[in-house]
Amino acid sequence: MKEAARNAVAEARRQRWDNIKKARAEADAAFLERYKQNDENDNASDESSDDDSNLLGAGLIIGGLIVLGYGVYKAVPHIVEWWKGSAAPKLTSKKAVKEMICPSCGDTMKSDDKTAVWKCDKCNYSISEKALSNGEVFWFCDKCEAFMNTQKGFNTKSSHWTCSKCGFDNDVTDANIDE
């Protein structure tokens, strides 16, 4: 009896699954049929609207380019006039400022093109372009790093100089020049 009950339950399950599979197949076929009909209707109306929208898009692009070109045509003379009148003179009128580090105080020295002199605004040390081009040497104390060129009475004729800040005896000959 158990065997008969098992077979009956198995047969009932098979019939239910067969019914479910049949219902799914019918639903899929109905869906595909509706989709196919909608697609055919859309294609019939799309063919004319695609051509119209393509023409409209091309017309808008061409019209935009024409308007842009006309705007550029009208604006260029004004831009050129502005450039010649106000922008270009500002660019060419600026002179280059020459700067270097002051050997005395470490601040910035600037060159005056009229007098050809480098001058520090902080410590008032100055040196001429001529002295720089003739190989003027900046002398610093070997012990305290003080700038000796501005020390009172400094000269290199004796080949030694005693730093007035720390009292160290410095060699001021060509052999002690760093390159």
Buried (B, 14 or more C-beta within 10 A) or exposed (E): EEEEEEEEEEEEEEEEEEEEEEEEEEEEEEEEEEEEEEEEEEEEEEEEEEEEEEEEEEEEEEEEEEEEEEEEEEEEEEEEEEEEEEEEEEEEEEEEEEEEEBBBBEEEBBBEEEEEBBBBEEBEBBBBBEEBEEEEEBBBBBEEEBBBBBBEEBEBEEEEBEBBEEEEEBBBEEEEEEE
